Amino acid sequence: MRIATRVIPLLAAALVVACQADAPEPVLDTASPATADTALQPARSTDTATVPVPEPANAATPAPGFVDRTWVVQASSAVAEGTTYRFNGDGRLEITGPDGGAPMAGEWRALDESRIEMTEEGIDYTVDILERGDARLRLRSHNPGEPVDITLVPAAAPAQ
């Protein structure tokens, strides 16, 4: 037992020395100076941003011509005729049923020239702009279920 207690530490030391003998020497690159890792330090006024800052969603695409106008559903595969839609310039969406009442509040934003995203009752969905003009706006809403086609015309101006 005495021999084992003396031999085991010697074998362990020999193994460590043998493994170190085969290990390659580290190569030091003296051509470029070492720099400190500053990723976790706060930015200084001389630092420049390397990540682009995204613009607000509505600022990325110019406002389409149907914004800040009230539109009335003329025909639809699922929306009642006479329902009004108003796409406000600040991203608010107001939808009022044909019988009046309190409007339903939602949100919208332009994705590109031919698509918007609408949020109604907390559900986001893409809407294709099929036709856009002063006299008619045709949309295809990809809300849950089957796509819904909606043809809208400008609401009549209130009598003065």
C-alpha positions as CSV (number, residue, x, y, z in Angstrom):
1,M,0.0,0.0,0.0
2,R,2.9,2.3,0.8
3,I,4.3,1.8,-2.7
4,A,0.9,2.7,-4.3
5,T,0.7,5.9,-2.4
6,R,4.1,6.9,-3.7
7,V,3.7,5.6,-7.3
8,I,0.3,7.1,-8.1
9,P,1.4,10.8,-7.6
10,L,4.6,10.1,-9.7
11,L,2.5,8.6,-12.5
12,A,0.1,11.5,-12.5
13,A,3.1,14.0,-12.6
14,A,4.7,12.1,-15.4
15,L,1.4,12.1,-17.4
16,V,1.0,15.9,-17.0
17,V,4.6,16.4,-18.1
18,A,4.2,14.1,-21.1
19,C,1.0,15.9,-22.3
20,Q,2.7,19.3,-22.0
21,A,5.6,18.2,-24.0
22,D,3.4,17.5,-27.1
23,A,1.4,20.7,-26.8
24,P,2.5,23.3,-29.4
25,E,3.9,26.6,-28.2
26,P,1.4,29.5,-28.4
27,V,2.1,31.9,-31.2
28,L,2.1,35.5,-30.2
29,D,1.1,38.0,-32.9
30,T,3.3,41.0,-32.2
31,A,2.4,42.8,-35.5
32,S,-1.0,44.1,-34.2
33,P,-1.4,45.6,-30.8
34,A,-3.7,44.0,-28.3
35,T,-7.0,45.7,-27.6
36,A,-9.2,45.4,-24.6
37,D,-12.7,44.0,-24.9
38,T,-15.0,47.0,-24.4
39,A,-18.3,45.4,-25.4
40,L,-19.7,45.6,-21.9
41,Q,-18.5,49.2,-21.2
42,P,-20.8,52.2,-21.8
43,A,-20.4,54.0,-25.1
44,R,-18.2,57.1,-25.2
45,S,-19.0,60.2,-27.2
46,T,-16.3,59.3,-29.7
47,D,-17.8,55.9,-30.4
48,T,-19.8,55.6,-33.6
49,A,-23.0,53.5,-34.0
50,T,-22.5,50.3,-35.9
51,V,-26.1,49.2,-35.8
52,P,-28.7,51.2,-37.8
53,V,-31.5,52.6,-35.8
54,P,-34.9,51.6,-37.4
55,E,-37.3,54.4,-38.2
56,P,-40.9,54.3,-36.9
57,A,-43.1,52.0,-38.9
58,N,-45.2,54.7,-40.5
59,A,-42.2,56.8,-41.4
60,A,-40.7,54.0,-43.6
61,T,-43.4,54.3,-46.3
62,P,-45.1,57.5,-47.4
63,A,-48.7,57.7,-46.4
64,P,-51.0,56.2,-49.0
65,G,-53.7,58.5,-50.5
66,F,-56.5,56.9,-48.6
67,V,-55.2,58.2,-45.2
68,D,-57.3,60.6,-43.1
69,R,-60.4,60.0,-45.2
70,T,-63.5,58.1,-44.2
71,W,-64.4,55.2,-46.5
72,V,-67.7,53.3,-46.8
73,V,-68.0,49.6,-47.7
74,Q,-69.8,49.4,-51.0
75,A,-69.3,45.6,-51.5
76,S,-67.6,42.8,-49.5
77,S,-67.4,39.1,-49.2
78,A,-67.8,39.3,-45.4
79,V,-68.1,43.0,-44.2
80,A,-71.5,44.6,-44.0
81,E,-72.3,47.2,-46.6
82,G,-72.3,50.7,-45.1
83,T,-69.5,49.9,-42.6
84,T,-67.0,52.8,-42.4
85,Y,-63.2,52.6,-42.2
86,R,-61.0,55.5,-41.4
87,F,-57.2,55.1,-41.6
88,N,-55.8,58.0,-39.5
89,G,-52.4,59.3,-40.3
90,D,-51.2,58.5,-36.7
91,G,-51.8,54.8,-37.3
92,R,-55.2,54.6,-35.6
93,L,-57.9,52.7,-37.4
94,E,-61.6,53.4,-36.8
95,I,-64.3,51.0,-38.0
96,T,-68.0,51.8,-37.5
97,G,-70.8,49.4,-38.3
98,P,-73.6,50.5,-40.7
99,D,-75.9,51.1,-37.8
100,G,-73.5,53.7,-36.2
101,G,-72.6,53.2,-32.6
102,A,-69.2,53.4,-31.1
103,P,-66.4,52.8,-33.5
104,M,-64.1,49.8,-33.1
105,A,-60.5,51.0,-32.5
106,G,-57.6,49.3,-34.1
107,E,-54.2,50.1,-35.7
108,W,-52.7,50.1,-39.2
109,R,-49.3,50.7,-40.8
110,A,-48.0,50.7,-44.3
111,L,-45.8,47.8,-45.2
112,D,-45.0,48.9,-48.7
113,E,-46.8,50.5,-51.7
114,S,-49.3,47.6,-52.1
115,R,-49.7,46.2,-48.5
116,I,-50.7,47.4,-45.1
117,E,-50.9,45.6,-41.8
118,M,-54.1,46.0,-39.7
119,T,-54.7,45.2,-36.1
120,E,-58.2,44.6,-35.0
121,E,-59.1,43.2,-31.5
122,G,-55.4,42.4,-30.9
123,I,-55.0,40.3,-34.1
124,D,-52.5,41.5,-36.8
125,Y,-53.0,40.6,-40.4
126,T,-51.8,41.7,-43.8
127,V,-54.1,43.5,-46.2
128,D,-53.3,43.8,-50.0
129,I,-54.2,47.0,-51.7
130,L,-55.8,45.8,-54.9
131,E,-56.9,49.2,-56.2
132,R,-56.3,52.7,-54.9
133,G,-57.8,55.9,-56.3
134,D,-59.8,59.0,-55.2
135,A,-63.1,57.3,-56.0
136,R,-62.5,53.7,-54.9
137,L,-60.3,51.6,-52.6
138,R,-60.2,47.8,-53.0
139,L,-58.6,45.7,-50.3
140,R,-58.0,42.0,-49.7
141,S,-57.7,41.3,-46.0
142,H,-55.8,38.1,-45.0
143,N,-57.4,37.9,-41.6
144,P,-57.9,34.5,-39.9
145,G,-60.0,32.2,-42.1
146,E,-60.6,33.0,-45.8
147,P,-59.3,36.2,-47.3
148,V,-62.0,39.0,-47.3
149,D,-62.4,41.3,-50.3
150,I,-63.6,44.8,-49.5
151,T,-64.5,47.6,-52.0
152,L,-64.8,51.0,-50.3
153,V,-65.9,54.4,-51.7
154,P,-65.4,57.8,-50.1
155,A,-68.0,58.7,-47.5
156,A,-70.4,61.5,-48.4
157,A,-69.3,64.8,-47.0
158,P,-71.5,65.9,-44.1
159,A,-74.1,68.5,-45.1
160,Q,-73.3,72.0,-43.9
